């Protein structure tokens, strides 16, 4: 079995065992100066409604709004709520059903910067547009009347390398990108290959670490981190524990 196939088997097993426990989030940075109290007021006032006519002729109201807003110290927390219509075929007929998805978010002051963490909604149901840029872009317009005021952030290849090398026994998976080998876009180490330091060094010479899954020892949780700061929790833990880990351990690693 090749290494890619071995990885697919390993990752499928991990995801199957943790499917109900997986929590993905993404970290952004707010580049504009803003008062937390003013941001709270703007978020509280935001509400959009859209009339949608279903195939049956019935009109339903789709709402986008911010719920459960809370200002505590140097952080704001809330839930981005969005209605949409899911279309499916049942017995050769198109059926439509209004659905609400929610993406909790946190805005946090850290040193001289302001970060936003967005927790993904139910990814298993395929609402990918709330996972990454949609919430950030929408909140950028709500808060600053323009896009691109909230941007992606990065953790460097060198930092991810240090995370792995500080506790290689705790690493579960490494993906490499920017590979300089002809015809090869990505390289992967998983399972028994991770203890092969020669293979690891060889891969490191030809690519950069894009994604690493490892155990954060002092917290006893297994997380995956990409260079563009998508953080996935694979352990049986709470949302609060994931957010605490991001706020206390990861923000300091961001470039």
C-alpha positions in Angstrom: 0.0 0.0 0.0 1.4 3.4 -1.0 1.9 6.3 1.4 -1.1 8.3 0.0 -3.3 5.2 0.3 -2.0 4.6 3.8 -2.8 8.2 4.7 -6.4 7.9 3.3 -7.0 4.8 5.4 -5.6 6.5 8.5 -7.5 9.7 8.0 -10.7 7.9 7.2 -10.4 5.9 10.4 -9.6 9.0 12.4 -12.6 10.9 11.0 -14.9 8.0 11.4 -13.9 7.6 15.1 -14.2 11.4 15.7 -17.0 12.4 13.2 -19.3 13.7 15.9 -16.4 15.3 17.8 -14.7 17.3 15.0 -14.8 21.0 15.4 -13.2 23.2 12.7 -12.5 26.9 13.2 -10.6 29.6 11.3 -8.7 32.6 12.6 -8.9 36.0 10.9 -7.5 39.5 11.7 -9.4 42.7 11.8 -7.2 45.3 10.2 -9.3 48.3 10.8 -9.2 50.3 14.1 -12.5 49.7 15.9 -13.9 50.1 19.4 -15.4 46.9 20.8 -18.4 48.7 22.1 -19.1 50.2 18.7 -18.6 46.9 17.0 -21.1 45.3 19.5 -23.7 48.0 18.6 -23.3 47.5 14.8 -23.5 43.8 15.1 -26.6 44.1 17.3 -28.3 46.3 14.8 -27.6 44.0 11.8 -30.4 42.1 10.3 -31.2 41.2 6.6 -34.4 39.6 5.2 -34.9 38.1 1.8 -38.2 36.8 0.3 -37.7 33.5 -1.4 -40.3 32.0 -3.6 -40.3 28.2 -3.6 -41.1 26.0 -6.6 -44.5 25.4 -5.0 -45.3 29.1 -5.2 -45.0 29.6 -1.4 -42.9 32.5 -0.2 -40.6 32.1 2.8 -38.6 34.7 4.6 -34.9 34.1 4.9 -33.1 36.0 7.6 -29.4 36.7 8.3 -28.6 38.1 11.7 -26.3 38.1 14.7 -27.5 36.3 17.8 -26.3 35.9 21.4 -24.0 38.9 21.4 -21.9 39.4 24.5 -19.1 41.8 25.4 -16.8 40.6 28.1 -13.5 42.4 28.9 -11.5 42.6 25.7 -13.6 40.2 23.6 -17.0 40.1 21.8 -18.8 36.8 21.2 -21.8 36.1 19.0 -23.5 33.7 16.6 -23.8 34.5 12.8 -27.1 33.0 11.8 -28.2 32.5 8.2 -31.2 31.0 6.6 -31.1 29.4 3.2 -33.1 26.9 1.2 -31.8 23.4 0.7 -32.9 21.6 -2.5 -33.1 17.9 -2.8 -34.7 15.3 -5.1 -37.1 12.9 -3.6 -38.8 10.3 -5.7 -37.9 12.2 -8.8 -39.4 15.4 -7.5 -37.6 18.5 -6.3 -38.2 19.3 -2.6 -37.2 22.5 -0.9 -36.8 23.2 2.8 -35.7 26.3 4.7 -32.7 25.7 6.9 -30.9 27.8 9.5 -27.1 27.4 10.0 -25.2 29.1 12.8 -21.5 29.9 13.0 -20.3 31.1 16.5 -17.6 33.7 16.4 -15.3 35.6 18.8 -13.5 38.9 18.4 -10.5 39.2 20.6 -7.9 41.9 21.3 -4.4 40.4 21.5 -1.5 42.7 22.2 -1.8 45.4 19.5 -4.0 43.3 17.1 -7.6 42.3 16.9 -8.5 38.7 15.8 -11.7 37.0 14.9 -12.3 33.3 15.3 -15.2 31.7 13.4 -16.4 28.2 14.3 -17.7 26.3 11.4 -21.3 25.2 11.3 -22.3 21.6 10.6 -19.7 20.8 7.9 -21.1 17.3 7.4 -24.2 19.0 5.9 -22.1 20.8 3.4 -22.6 24.4 4.3 -19.1 25.3 3.2 -19.7 29.0 2.6 -20.0 29.6 6.3 -16.8 27.8 7.1 -14.3 30.3 5.9 -14.6 33.6 4.0 -18.4 34.2 4.0 -18.7 35.1 7.6 -15.6 37.2 7.6 -16.6 39.1 4.4 -20.1 39.7 5.7 -19.0 41.0 9.1 -16.4 43.2 7.4 -19.2 44.9 5.5 -21.4 45.1 8.6 -18.6 46.6 10.7 -16.7 48.7 8.2 -19.1 49.1 5.2 -16.4 47.5 3.0 -14.9 44.1 2.2 -11.3 43.1 3.0 -11.2 44.8 6.4 -11.1 41.3 7.9 -8.3 39.2 6.4 -6.7 35.7 6.6 -3.7 35.2 8.9 -0.9 32.7 8.7 1.3 30.6 10.8 4.7 30.0 9.2 6.1 26.8 7.9 9.0 27.2 10.4 6.5 27.5 13.3 4.7 24.4 12.3 8.0 22.6 12.0 8.9 23.6 15.5 5.5 22.4 16.8 6.2 18.9 15.3 9.8 18.7 16.3 9.0 19.7 19.9 7.1 16.5 20.4 7.4 14.2 17.3 5.8 11.3 19.1 2.6 13.3 19.5 2.3 14.1 15.7 -0.3 12.1 13.8 -0.1 13.5 10.3 2.0 16.0 8.2 1.1 17.4 4.8 3.8 19.1 2.8 3.0 21.5 -0.1 5.2 23.7 -2.4 7.0 20.5 -3.4 9.8 21.0 -5.9 9.7 17.5 -7.2 8.5 17.2 -10.8 4.9 16.0 -11.0 4.4 16.0 -7.2 2.1 18.6 -5.7 1.9 17.3 -2.1 3.7 14.9 0.2 2.3 13.2 3.3 3.6 11.5 6.4 1.3 9.5 8.6 1.4 6.5 10.9 4.6 4.6 11.1 6.3 6.9 8.5 6.3 9.7 11.1 9.0 7.9 13.1 11.3 7.7 10.1 13.4 10.9 10.7 15.3 10.4 7.4 12.1 10.4 5.4 10.9 13.4 7.3 14.1 15.4 6.6 13.9 14.4 3.0 10.4 15.7 2.6 11.4 18.8 4.5 14.1 19.5 1.9 11.6 19.4 -0.9 8.5 21.0 0.5 6.9 23.1 3.3 4.6 21.9 6.1 1.1 23.0 5.2 -0.9 20.9 7.7 0.0 19.1 10.9 -2.2 17.0 13.2 -0.7 16.6 16.6 -1.4 16.2 20.3 -1.2 19.4 22.4 0.4 17.8 25.4 -0.5 20.2 28.2 -4.1 20.2 27.1 -4.4 16.6 26.1 -6.2 17.4 22.8 -5.5 16.4 19.2 -5.7 19.3 16.8 -4.9 19.9 13.1 -3.5 23.3 12.0 -2.9 24.7 8.5 -0.6 27.6 7.6 -3.7 29.7 6.8 -5.0 29.1 10.4 -7.7 26.6 9.9 -7.8 24.8 13.3 -9.6 21.4 13.6 -10.2 19.7 16.9 -10.2 15.9 16.7 -10.7 15.2 20.5 -13.7 14.8 22.7 -13.6 18.3 24.0 -15.9 21.3 24.3 -16.1 24.3 22.1 -14.9 26.4 25.0 -11.8 24.2 25.3 -11.0 24.7 21.6 -11.5 28.5 21.8 -9.3 28.7 25.0 -6.6 26.8 23.2 -6.7 29.2 20.2 -6.8 32.3 22.4 -4.1 31.2 24.8 -1.8 29.1 22.7 -2.2 29.8 19.0 -2.6 33.6 18.6 0.9 34.1 19.8 2.2 31.9 16.9 0.6 34.0 14.1 2.9 36.0 11.9 
